[in-house]
Amino acid sequence: MGQLENPLNPAAVQKADDAFYANHKEMIDADGNRIPLSATDPAQAGMRAEWRRLYLANGGKEQAPPAPTPPPAADPGIADPAAGDDATMGVCAAAVPCDTPCPEVEIQINRTPGTNDDLVQLRSVHPPYSPMVVCRIRGTSNPPYPATIVLTNPDGKLRFSGQNKTAALTVPNDGTWVSFFLYGEVGSDAIGDAMIEAHCHTATGALMGQKKVTVFWFDQPQINITRGAPYVLAGGQYSTGAPPGGPPAVNLSAQARIRPDGVDCSAPQVSKLKIGIVQTGLAGVYKRITWGDPKPLFYAGAPADARIEVPKQMRLTSNQPVDVNDTDIKDGPLYDRQPSALKPPIGCAGGGPTRTTDSPANPVQSNYSLPAAADGVVVADVDYYVQSATVEGSWLTYVAVFDTVTQQVSVLRVRGWQVHADSSAAGPQAVTVDAADKDVTSNPPTGGPYANDVCNDPANDVTAPVNAADTVVFFNR
């Protein structure tokens, strides 16, 4: 039986691997990772022969000695991480005898030789995504053929391309770099406590190189909310006087600390991150304006003694039908992008609490006019005058890590607050704030529609009698 021709045919390897593991579910672990075959275990000789047959049947070739050194493989560059590692379980990852030498290897995180940026951000839970760092590996010696290097992470803090626990890469024998992807799964307790190991041919093969990595993360997230001024109905507005220039209804502040100690905040994976605020406006009624004290104005030429019957009160109710991101297209997905509302994390230069405000307010139309009919003919306009107005709503405010490059957010902590201000109620009307912030349990909306767009949509407004049965009658006299 001749040796297989090197380098192996990647398409044939993939098809052989896929067919082999489809036939042998016992060779897939509980996490869905494919278990490489041993190159020497006599008990797996039949499986190795089966894989060889599958490889040859799918376009692979046997090597005709003496075999010339194959042309160097090109750096594959940045490939689609969704392709996963299992499709590239290359030279010895399935059943090929591992009798070719492997080079010592160099690994670079973020594709730089420095160590200050040997960092990867911990995966986000809300919303779920994993920030990615592009890395690369190359051989530092010159074996006669390319070799399969299997990357592992014994401490479990890292994931490789396709979110796999290992990555099998074909490393050229001419020192050419090969790219791979790295993700953070578990936060580091200390700088460099996550280790990448590079093994020859299999995950348990000879150790050909190592690289220390730090999975950085954020702790002590806080969202602080304090109540501002009470509401006042004045000048056609029910508000706290802001905007412009008056006191806000609520003061918002967020902060978080970067971990572990010693992370270099100038590294590009960190310097692009800021702490900010994401805010969700919860679905529900946000405005009611009630008009009463109706006064009719009969048209000239209306029949004498024309009789009209109209509601005693009319009310505009504005409803927000869905939870929305409380921002606009300029500031989204954050609530506010003013410099005071977007800060580095504590532990980095300039880090500290962010600060912004919110002032939910509603314009109040002072009167409402209703056409009135007698015997099916409109004979009068009835004017109603404002009696009360409300500002209503509930909000969830989050401390968020914001990536200024990708525009992604990861929310860490949340606190709620509410407004149920009624100009006709006794005593000061102001916001109420939940006693403390809490863990995040769901994903906030981070795209459109945005709050102002929804609240300004007339389709969400309904004007109707407060009580259709409570009416008053007028005559043209």
C-alpha positions as CSV (number, residue, x, y, z in Angstrom):
1,M,0.0,0.0,0.0
2,G,1.6,3.2,-1.2
3,Q,1.7,6.4,0.8
4,L,-0.8,9.2,0.0
5,E,0.4,12.0,-2.2
6,N,1.4,15.2,-0.3
7,P,0.0,17.7,0.1
8,L,-3.4,16.0,0.4
9,N,-6.3,17.1,-1.7
10,P,-8.3,19.4,0.6
11,A,-11.6,18.7,-1.1
12,A,-11.0,14.9,-1.0
13,V,-10.0,15.2,2.7
14,Q,-13.2,17.0,3.5
15,K,-15.4,14.6,1.7
16,A,-13.6,11.6,3.3
17,D,-13.9,13.1,6.7
18,D,-17.6,13.9,6.3
19,A,-18.3,10.4,5.1
20,F,-16.2,8.7,7.7
21,Y,-17.7,10.5,10.7
22,A,-21.2,10.1,9.3
23,N,-20.5,6.3,9.5
24,H,-18.9,6.5,12.9
25,K,-21.0,8.6,15.3
26,E,-19.0,7.1,18.2
27,M,-16.1,9.2,17.0
28,I,-17.9,12.4,17.7
29,D,-17.8,13.7,21.3
30,A,-20.6,15.2,23.4
31,D,-19.7,18.7,22.2
32,G,-19.9,17.8,18.6
33,N,-16.1,17.7,18.0
34,R,-14.7,15.0,15.8
35,I,-12.3,12.7,17.6
36,P,-9.1,12.2,15.5
37,L,-8.1,8.6,14.7
38,S,-4.9,7.3,16.1
39,A,-2.1,6.8,13.6
40,T,-0.7,3.8,15.5
41,D,-3.5,2.1,17.5
42,P,-3.9,-1.4,16.0
43,A,-7.6,-1.4,17.0
44,Q,-8.3,1.4,14.6
45,A,-6.4,-0.1,11.6
46,G,-9.7,-1.0,9.9
47,M,-11.0,2.6,10.4
48,R,-7.8,4.0,8.9
49,A,-8.2,1.7,5.9
50,E,-11.8,2.8,5.5
51,W,-10.8,6.5,5.6
52,R,-8.1,5.8,3.0
53,R,-10.6,4.2,0.7
54,L,-13.0,7.1,1.1
55,Y,-10.2,9.6,0.4
56,L,-9.1,7.8,-2.8
57,A,-12.7,7.5,-3.9
58,N,-13.2,11.2,-3.7
59,G,-10.2,12.3,-5.8
60,G,-7.3,11.7,-3.5
61,K,-4.1,10.2,-5.0
62,E,-1.4,7.8,-3.9
63,Q,2.2,9.1,-3.9
64,A,4.5,7.8,-6.6
65,P,8.1,7.7,-5.1
66,P,10.2,9.7,-5.3
67,A,7.7,12.5,-4.7
68,P,8.8,16.0,-5.5
69,T,8.4,18.7,-2.9
70,P,4.9,20.2,-3.6
71,P,4.7,23.9,-4.3
72,P,4.3,26.0,-1.2
73,A,0.7,26.5,-0.1
74,A,-0.5,30.1,-0.2
75,D,-1.6,31.8,3.0
76,P,-5.3,31.2,3.0
77,G,-5.8,34.7,4.5
78,I,-9.1,35.4,6.3
79,A,-11.6,32.7,5.6
80,D,-15.2,32.2,6.7
81,P,-15.1,31.2,10.3
82,A,-18.4,29.5,9.9
83,A,-16.7,26.8,7.8
84,G,-15.4,25.4,11.1
85,D,-12.3,23.3,11.8
86,D,-13.7,19.9,11.2
87,A,-13.7,20.5,7.4
88,T,-9.9,21.0,7.5
89,M,-8.9,18.1,9.7
90,G,-6.1,17.7,7.1
91,V,-3.1,15.5,6.9
92,C,-3.4,13.3,10.0
93,A,-6.6,14.5,11.5
94,A,-8.6,11.5,10.4
95,A,-6.8,8.3,9.4
96,V,-3.6,9.2,7.6
97,P,-0.3,7.8,9.0
98,C,1.5,10.6,10.7
99,D,5.1,9.9,9.7
100,T,6.0,13.3,8.3
101,P,8.0,15.7,10.4
102,C,6.4,18.9,11.8
103,P,8.2,22.2,12.1
104,E,8.6,24.2,15.3
105,V,6.0,27.0,15.0
106,E,5.5,30.7,15.8
107,I,2.0,31.9,16.7
108,Q,1.0,35.6,16.5
109,I,-2.2,36.9,18.1
110,N,-3.8,39.8,16.2
111,R,-1.1,39.0,13.5
112,T,1.6,41.1,15.3
113,P,4.8,40.0,16.9
114,G,4.1,42.1,20.1
115,T,2.6,40.6,23.2
116,N,0.6,43.6,24.5
117,D,-2.2,42.7,22.1
118,D,-2.3,39.0,22.8
119,L,-5.9,39.6,23.9
120,V,-9.3,38.4,22.9
121,Q,-12.6,39.7,24.4
122,L,-14.9,37.4,26.3
123,R,-18.0,36.3,24.4
124,S,-21.1,38.4,24.8
125,V,-24.2,36.8,26.4
126,H,-26.7,39.5,25.7
127,P,-27.0,39.8,22.8
128,P,-25.1,36.5,22.0
129,Y,-22.0,37.0,19.8
130,S,-18.3,36.3,20.1
131,P,-15.8,39.0,19.2
132,M,-13.1,37.6,16.9
133,V,-9.4,38.1,16.7
134,V,-7.5,37.1,13.5
135,C,-4.3,35.2,14.4
136,R,-1.7,33.4,12.4
137,I,0.9,30.6,12.6
138,R,3.9,29.6,10.6
139,G,6.7,27.1,10.7
140,T,10.1,28.2,11.8
141,S,12.0,25.3,10.4
142,N,11.8,23.7,6.9
143,P,10.6,20.1,6.8
144,P,10.3,18.4,3.4
145,Y,6.5,18.7,3.3
146,P,3.7,20.8,4.7
147,A,2.4,19.4,8.0
148,T,-0.8,19.4,10.0
149,I,-0.6,21.3,13.2
150,V,-3.5,20.9,15.6
151,L,-4.1,23.8,18.0
152,T,-5.5,23.0,21.4
153,N,-6.4,25.0,24.5
154,P,-6.1,22.8,27.6
155,D,-7.5,25.4,30.0
156,G,-10.7,25.8,28.0
157,K,-10.7,29.5,27.9
158,L,-10.5,29.8,24.1
159,R,-12.3,28.7,21.0
160,F,-10.9,28.5,17.5
161,S,-12.5,29.0,14.0
162,G,-16.0,27.8,13.9
163,Q,-16.2,28.0,17.7
164,N,-14.4,24.7,18.0
165,K,-12.2,23.6,20.8
166,T,-9.4,22.6,18.4
167,A,-8.2,23.7,15.0
168,A,-6.3,21.6,12.5
169,L,-4.2,23.7,10.1
170,T,-2.0,22.8,7.2
171,V,1.3,24.7,7.8
172,P,3.4,25.2,4.7
173,N,7.1,24.1,4.8
174,D,8.4,27.4,3.6
175,G,7.5,29.7,6.5
176,T,4.3,31.1,5.0
177,W,1.8,32.4,7.5
178,V,-1.6,30.6,7.9
179,S,-4.5,32.6,9.5
180,F,-7.0,31.3,12.0
181,F,-9.6,32.8,14.3
182,L,-9.7,33.1,18.0
183,Y,-12.6,33.7,20.4
184,G,-12.9,34.1,24.2
185,E,-15.0,31.5,26.0
186,V,-14.0,32.0,29.7
187,G,-12.5,35.2,31.2
188,S,-8.9,35.2,32.4
189,D,-8.0,35.5,36.1
190,A,-4.5,36.8,35.2
191,I,-2.6,38.0,32.1
192,G,-1.6,35.2,29.8
193,D,-3.4,32.4,31.7
194,A,-5.0,31.0,28.5
195,M,-2.6,28.8,26.6
196,I,-2.6,27.8,22.9
197,E,-0.7,24.6,22.3
198,A,0.4,23.6,18.8
199,H,0.7,19.8,18.3
200,C,2.2,17.7,15.5
201,H,-0.5,16.0,13.4
202,T,-3.0,15.3,16.3
203,A,-4.2,17.0,19.4
204,T,-2.0,14.7,21.5
205,G,1.0,14.8,19.2
206,A,4.4,16.3,19.9
207,L,4.3,19.9,21.2
208,M,5.7,22.2,18.5
209,G,4.9,25.6,20.0
210,Q,2.9,27.5,22.6
211,K,1.3,31.0,22.9
212,K,-0.1,32.7,26.0
213,V,-3.3,34.7,25.6
214,T,-5.5,36.8,27.8
215,V,-9.3,36.7,27.6
216,F,-10.3,40.1,28.9
217,W,-13.7,40.9,30.3
218,F,-15.6,43.4,32.4
219,D,-16.8,43.3,36.0
220,Q,-18.5,45.6,38.5
221,P,-21.0,46.9,36.0
222,Q,-23.4,49.5,37.4
223,I,-26.3,51.4,36.0
224,N,-27.1,54.3,38.4
225,I,-30.4,56.3,38.0
226,T,-31.5,59.2,40.1
227,R,-34.8,61.0,40.0
228,G,-34.9,64.6,38.7
229,A,-37.4,67.3,38.7
230,P,-41.2,67.0,38.9
231,Y,-43.5,67.5,36.0
232,V,-45.3,70.8,35.2
233,L,-48.0,71.5,32.7
234,A,-47.1,74.8,31.1
235,G,-46.6,76.5,27.7
236,G,-48.3,73.7,25.8
237,Q,-45.9,71.1,27.2
238,Y,-46.1,68.6,30.1
239,S,-42.5,68.2,31.1
240,T,-39.9,68.8,33.8
241,G,-38.8,72.0,31.9
242,A,-36.2,70.2,29.7
243,P,-35.5,70.7,27.0
244,P,-34.4,73.3,26.6
245,G,-32.5,74.4,29.7
246,G,-34.6,73.0,32.4
247,P,-33.9,70.2,34.8
248,P,-34.1,66.6,33.5
249,A,-36.6,64.0,34.6
250,V,-33.9,61.4,35.4
251,N,-30.1,61.3,35.5
252,L,-28.4,58.2,34.1
253,S,-24.9,56.9,34.7
254,A,-23.1,53.7,33.8
255,Q,-19.7,52.1,34.5
256,A,-17.7,48.9,34.3
257,R,-14.2,47.8,35.0
258,I,-11.9,45.9,32.6
259,R,-10.3,42.7,33.9
260,P,-7.9,41.1,34.6
261,D,-5.4,43.6,36.1
262,G,-2.7,44.6,33.7
263,V,-4.6,44.6,30.4
264,D,-3.0,47.0,28.0
265,C,-5.8,49.4,27.1
266,S,-3.8,50.7,24.1
267,A,-4.2,47.4,22.3
268,P,-6.6,47.7,19.4
269,Q,-8.9,45.0,20.8
270,V,-9.5,47.3,23.8
271,S,-9.0,50.8,22.7
272,K,-12.0,50.6,20.4
273,L,-14.3,49.7,23.3
274,K,-16.3,52.2,25.3
275,I,-18.8,52.0,28.1
276,G,-22.2,53.5,27.2
277,I,-25.9,53.1,27.8
278,V,-28.5,51.3,25.9
279,Q,-32.2,52.0,26.8
280,T,-35.4,50.2,25.9
281,G,-38.8,51.8,26.0
282,L,-41.3,49.2,26.9
283,A,-44.6,48.8,25.0
284,G,-47.6,50.6,26.4
285,V,-49.5,53.9,26.6
286,Y,-47.1,56.9,26.8
287,K,-49.5,59.8,26.6
288,R,-53.1,60.8,27.4
289,I,-54.6,64.2,26.9
290,T,-58.1,64.8,28.2
291,W,-60.3,67.7,27.1
292,G,-63.7,68.7,28.6
293,D,-66.0,71.6,29.2
294,P,-67.5,71.4,25.7
295,K,-68.7,74.7,24.1
296,P,-70.7,74.5,20.8
297,L,-70.4,77.0,18.0
298,F,-73.3,76.6,15.7
299,Y,-72.8,77.4,12.0
300,A,-74.6,80.4,10.5
301,G,-77.7,79.0,8.8
302,A,-78.0,76.1,11.2
303,P,-81.7,75.3,11.9
304,A,-83.2,77.0,14.9
305,D,-83.5,74.7,17.8
306,A,-81.0,72.2,16.1
307,R,-80.2,69.6,18.7
308,I,-76.7,68.1,19.1
309,E,-75.5,65.5,21.6
310,V,-71.8,65.2,22.2
311,P,-69.5,63.4,24.8
312,K,-68.7,65.4,27.9
313,Q,-65.0,64.6,27.5
314,M,-62.6,63.6,24.7
315,R,-59.3,61.9,25.1
316,L,-56.2,61.3,22.9
317,T,-54.4,58.1,23.8
318,S,-51.0,57.4,22.3
319,N,-49.7,53.9,22.4
320,Q,-46.3,52.4,21.8
321,P,-47.2,48.9,20.4
322,V,-43.8,47.2,20.8
323,D,-40.6,47.5,22.9
324,V,-38.3,49.9,21.1
325,N,-34.7,51.1,21.2
326,D,-35.0,54.5,22.9
327,T,-32.7,56.4,20.6
328,D,-32.5,57.6,17.0
329,I,-30.6,56.7,13.9
330,K,-27.8,59.1,14.8
331,D,-27.0,57.7,18.2
332,G,-28.2,54.1,17.8
333,P,-27.6,51.5,19.0
334,L,-26.7,53.6,22.1
335,Y,-29.0,55.9,23.9
336,D,-26.5,58.8,23.6
337,R,-23.1,59.3,22.0
338,Q,-22.2,62.6,23.6
339,P,-18.6,62.5,25.0
340,S,-20.0,62.5,28.6
341,A,-22.1,59.4,27.8
342,L,-19.3,57.3,26.3
343,K,-16.2,56.6,28.4
344,P,-13.4,54.0,28.5
345,P,-13.8,51.3,31.1
346,I,-12.5,51.8,34.6
347,G,-8.9,50.6,34.6
348,C,-8.1,52.4,31.4
349,A,-6.9,56.0,31.0
350,G,-9.9,58.4,31.1
351,G,-12.2,55.6,32.4
352,G,-15.0,56.4,34.7
353,P,-18.8,56.7,34.9
354,T,-20.7,57.9,31.8
355,R,-23.4,60.6,32.4
356,T,-26.5,61.6,30.5
357,T,-30.1,62.5,31.2
358,D,-33.6,61.7,30.0
359,S,-36.7,63.9,30.0
360,P,-39.7,62.2,28.6
361,A,-42.2,65.0,27.8
362,N,-45.4,65.4,25.7
363,P,-46.8,68.4,23.8
364,V,-50.3,69.2,25.0
365,Q,-52.8,70.6,22.6
366,S,-54.9,73.2,24.6
367,N,-58.2,72.5,22.9
368,Y,-59.9,70.0,20.7
369,S,-62.6,70.6,18.1
370,L,-65.3,68.0,17.3
371,P,-67.8,68.5,14.4
372,A,-71.4,67.8,15.6
373,A,-74.4,66.8,13.6
374,A,-78.2,67.2,13.9
375,D,-80.4,64.9,11.9
376,G,-77.3,63.7,10.0
377,V,-76.1,67.2,9.0
378,V,-73.1,68.8,10.6
379,V,-74.3,72.0,12.1
380,A,-71.7,73.0,14.7
381,D,-68.1,72.7,16.0
382,V,-67.8,71.8,19.6
383,D,-64.6,73.0,21.3
384,Y,-63.2,71.1,24.3
385,Y,-60.5,72.5,26.6
386,V,-57.6,70.7,28.2
387,Q,-58.3,69.3,31.6
388,S,-55.3,67.0,32.1
389,A,-52.3,65.5,30.5
390,T,-50.0,62.5,31.3
391,V,-46.5,61.4,30.6
392,E,-46.4,57.6,31.0
393,G,-44.0,54.8,30.3
394,S,-41.4,52.3,31.5
395,W,-37.8,52.0,30.5
396,L,-35.0,49.5,31.0
397,T,-31.5,51.1,31.1
398,Y,-28.4,49.0,30.5
399,V,-24.7,49.5,31.0
400,A,-23.2,48.4,27.7
401,V,-19.8,47.7,26.2
402,F,-19.8,49.4,22.8
403,D,-17.4,48.4,19.9
404,T,-16.9,51.7,18.1
405,V,-15.6,49.8,15.0
406,T,-18.2,47.0,14.6
407,Q,-21.0,49.0,16.3
408,Q,-21.9,46.0,18.4
409,V,-23.0,46.2,22.0
410,S,-22.9,43.8,24.9
411,V,-25.1,44.7,27.8
412,L,-23.9,43.8,31.3
413,R,-26.4,45.1,33.8
414,V,-29.9,46.6,33.8
415,R,-32.2,48.9,35.9
416,G,-35.7,50.0,35.4
417,W,-37.5,53.3,35.9
418,Q,-41.1,54.5,35.2
419,V,-43.1,57.7,34.7
420,H,-46.8,57.9,35.6
421,A,-47.2,61.7,35.8
422,D,-50.7,63.1,35.7
423,S,-51.3,66.8,35.7
424,S,-54.7,66.3,37.5
425,A,-53.2,64.3,40.3
426,A,-52.4,65.7,43.7
427,G,-48.8,66.2,44.8
428,P,-45.5,66.3,42.8
429,Q,-45.4,64.0,39.8
430,A,-42.0,62.5,39.1
431,V,-40.3,59.4,37.9
432,T,-39.9,56.3,40.1
433,V,-36.7,54.2,39.9
434,D,-36.2,50.5,40.7
435,A,-34.3,50.0,44.0
436,A,-31.3,48.4,42.3
437,D,-29.8,47.2,39.1
438,K,-29.9,43.5,38.3
439,D,-28.6,40.8,36.0
440,V,-29.6,40.9,32.3
441,T,-32.0,38.1,31.3
442,S,-33.0,39.1,27.8
443,N,-31.7,40.9,24.8
444,P,-32.6,44.5,24.3
445,P,-33.7,45.8,20.9
446,T,-30.6,47.5,19.3
447,G,-32.0,48.4,15.9
448,G,-35.1,50.2,14.6
449,P,-37.8,51.1,14.8
450,Y,-36.6,53.8,17.2
451,A,-38.6,55.3,20.0
452,N,-39.2,58.8,18.5
453,D,-40.3,57.3,15.2
454,V,-42.9,55.1,16.9
455,C,-44.1,57.8,19.2
456,N,-44.5,60.3,16.3
457,D,-46.4,57.9,14.2
458,P,-50.1,59.1,14.0
459,A,-51.2,55.5,13.4
460,N,-50.5,54.9,17.2
461,D,-52.9,57.8,18.3
462,V,-56.6,57.3,19.0
463,T,-59.0,60.1,20.0
464,A,-62.3,59.0,21.4
465,P,-64.9,59.8,24.1
466,V,-63.7,59.1,27.6
467,N,-67.2,57.6,28.2
468,A,-69.4,57.3,25.2
469,A,-72.5,57.1,27.4
470,D,-71.7,60.3,29.3
471,T,-73.0,63.0,27.0
472,V,-74.3,66.6,27.0
473,V,-77.0,68.1,24.8
474,F,-77.0,71.5,23.2
475,F,-79.6,73.4,21.2
476,N,-79.1,76.2,18.7
477,R,-80.8,79.0,20.6
